[in-house]
Each structure stands twice: as structure tokens, then as C-alpha cells.
Amino acid sequence: MAGARKNAPPREDVLAAAMGMIAARGLEQLTMAALGREVGMSSGHLLYYFHSKDELLLQALEWSEGRLGAERGRLLTRSTATARERVDAYVDLYVPDGHRDPHWTLWLEVWNRSQNADDDARDRQAAIEGVWHRDLVALIAEGVSRGEFRAVDPDRFAARLRALLDGFSIHVAIGLRGTDRAQVLGHVREFLDEGLLADA
């Protein structure tokens, strides 16, 4: 048993494989047995590492968010871009690529399972949400201080914008008819023009 665990693939490889399976086959096909076959581990060894499918999904989300966070940091610290250009980059990164986007599929499942999650899992989920929120608040505050944006309350505006993004993103991720990524980005640009640039 100890030898089998020693030869197990790195945790990041397991999480990457889980995301790959979600992208290729959907979340319903991601079972511990199927993932174990994919990475050369038994479902028992996977349970040893992750304890439950809920924990596996949350760790996969944290791993995926870590990669997105690095990309978000790169986009938001471009010194040559205006605050509005960086808000647009933030929105572009936030909105799913389309129906069954693997990252958003995972988010929806974690949100659904969080109804019965323990405090630790809820805190970890809130931490992911919090980073997105803080980055957006800082970006809006920068735009206000530079006179690019009107004098909005950055925290309140960010909360409303993220609620709008979440609602539209769910529509895109589940493939709601009549809603696609291009339409969503158009609606959000209009909201930003009206909310941030009016009276500027």
C-alpha cells in the first residue's frame, strides 16, 4: 500500500486529468473509478488522497482557479492598458467560453454541493470568490482615482457587476437558448458604459 502511494502521480496531474475529463466527457462521467483509470490509480488510492468526490471537485476548482488567477494577475497589471481595458479583460476571463465550459461546469457543481458543505469547504469557496472580488474592487478604485470612471463606490459596483457576470455566465455554461458569449459580452459592455463612463 505504501509503495503504491509512493508511485502515485503528483496531485496536480490528478487534478489536471479531472479537468480534462470534465472538458471531454462532462462532469457526470467523472467518477473516482474513471479518474483512477485515467491516472493509473485505484479509486481507493484516490479516496486516500481526497477523502471524497466533493473534496476532489473543490481541489480541482482551487487548482483551476490558481491558473486563472495567474492569468488575471498578468492582465490586470498591464501598465500600458487603461482601467477600462483591464476591466474588459477581467470580464473576458470571467465569462465562460461556451456551453459546458469545464471551469464553469465545475463551479456549478461545487456551488450545488455547497448547500451541504462543512465550514471549511465554504471558507475555501469564499476565498476563491473573494480574490476575484478584491481584484475588481481595486481596479475600479484605480479607475475612479485616475478620473477614468465616474465616482462610484468600487465595492458596491463590483458586487453588482459580479452578480451580473455570474447570472449571465450560468446561462452560457448551461447552454440556455438565446444566450451566447458574444451577447453576454455586449450586455456587460453596455452596463459598464452606463455605470462607469457616464458623466466621466
N, C-alpha and C positions, 0 to 999 in steps of 0.2 A: 504494500500500500504506500509506504513512504517513498519507495523508488518510483512508483507511478506518479506521485505528486511532484517529485523532483524533476521528472522529464516532461511535465505539463508545459504547454505553450505559455508564453507571457500573457498576463491578464489583458494587456492592450490588444494582443492578437485575437483573443476570445471576443472582446467587445467589438473589434472591427469586423469579425466574422458574423457576429449577431446583427450588426447594422447592415452588412452585405446581404444577409438572408432576408431581412426586412425589406430591403430595396428590391431584391429579386423575386421574392415569393410572398411578401406580405407578412404581417405580424402573426396571423393565425397559424402560419407554418413554422413559427419559431417555437419549438418545444425544446426541452432540455435534451431529449434523446437526439433530435435532429441536429442541434448545435454541437452536441458531443461528437456525432459522426463527422461533422464538418471540420472540427479541430483535433480529432483523434483522441478524445477523452470520453470516459463513460459519463452517463448522466449523474452517477453517484459522485464522481470527482467534481463535476460542475457544481453540484449541490454543496460539496465540501467548501468550495471557494465562495459561492454566492448565497448559500443557505436557502434561497427561494427564487422563483422566477421574478417576483416583484423586485427583489434586490438586484438581480441581473439586469432588469429593464432600467432601474434607476441608475445603476452604474454605467450602463450603455449610454443613457442620456447625459450623465455627467461627462463621460468621455467625449461624446459628440459635441456637447456644449463647450468643452475645453478647446476643441479645434475651432469651433465657430468664434469663440472668444478671442483667440489669437488673430483671426481674420478681422473681427470687429475692431480690435485694438489698432491693427495696421490701417484700416480705413479711416478711423476716427482721429488719428494723429497726423494725417497728411497736412503739412504746414502750408502747402500751396492751394488747398481747397477751401472754399468758403464754408461757413457753418451750414448753410442750406445744402450745399453739395454733399456735405458729410451726413446731414440728416437723410438726404435721399439715398446715400449709400447704406445707412443703417436700415432704412425701410426695405431696400432691395435685398439685404441679407436676411431680414426678419421674415418676409413673406415667402411661403413655400414655393418651390419650383413648379409644382403642379399636383394633380391628383395622386395620392398615395406617396407623396414626398416622404422618404424614410424617417427623416428627423422629426417631421411634424406627426407622422403616424405614431412614433414612439412617444412624443409629448402627449398626444391624445390618450394613449393607453395609460401613461403614468398619471395624468390628471384623473382619469376614470378610477384607477386603483387607489388614488389618494383619499378617497372617501373613507376607506377602512385602514389607512396607513397609520403607523405609530408616529410619535412626535419627532423622532429622529429623521424619518423619511420626509415628513412635512417640512422640517427645518432645512433639509438639503434641497428640496424643491424650491423653497422660498429663497434660498441663497442663489440659485440659478436665476430666478426671476429678478432678484434684487440687483444683480450685476447689470442686466440689460437696462433696468430702470435707472440706476445711478449713472450709467454712461449717457443715456439720453438726457437726463436732467442736466448733467454737466455741459453737454453740447448745446442745449437750448439756452442755458445761462450764459454761455460764452457768446452765442449769437445776440442775445439781448444786450450784453455788456458792450459789444462792439457796434451796436446800432444796426445790425443786420435784421434783427427781429424786433417786433413791437414789444412793449413792456408787459409780457405775460408772466405769470407765476410758473417758473420752469417745472416744479414738481407736479402741479395740477395739470399743466398742459401735457407733460409726459405721461401721466396716468391716463388721460383721455385718449391720447394718441395710441398708447399700447393697447387699450381696450378696443379701439377701432381696428388695430392691426390683428389682435387675437381673433376678433369676430370674423373679419374677412379671411384671415388665414385658415380658420377652421373650414369655411366654405370651400376654399381652394383645395385644401388637403383631402376633404371627403368627396370632392368632385361634384359639388352642388351645381346643378344645371343652371346656366345663365350667369355663372360667376367664374371668371378665369383670372389668371395672374395679371394680365395686361389691364383688365377692367379695374381690378383692385388697386393697382399702382396709380391708375388715373384718378380714382376716387380719393386716394390718400394725398396725391399731389394737390388736388383741389382743396382738401381740408387744410393742408399746410399753407397754401397760398392765402386762403381766407383767414386762417388763425394766426399766422406768423408775419405775413408780409403786409397785410392791410395796415394803413397808417404809418408804414415804416418810412 
